[in-house]
Amino acid sequence: MLDTTEKLFKIFADKNRLRIFKLLGQRKMCVCELASILGVSQPSISRHLKRMKEVGLIADEQDRFWTNYFLRKSSKAQESVLCCIKFLLKGDRVIQSDLEKLKKVDRTKLCCK
């Protein structure tokens, strides 16, 4: 359990992974959508997602043209840490801006097919 907790905290030591975590808490998203909202390159987003997936924080599924990423169900211990992170991010200006952009993002206009 200590190793898992350490890995989670390392994941959340990066601002962009915190932002991705908060966005994926709203709905499933593809790399194009996340890159557009965060203003970060798709390869950078993909690296962040890979690290998050390696620790079991997120999962993915194929949906026609897109690979959707989403938060996985966690153990009770992990859920406690995640709940704390969510609480700490509440009201953050950058997070609020991301959530507003999320309302307007349209993957059909962003992603190459």
Helices and strands as residue ranges (DSSP letters): H 2-11, H 15-24, H 31-38, H 42-54, E 58-63, E 66-71, H 76-89, H 93-104, H 107-110
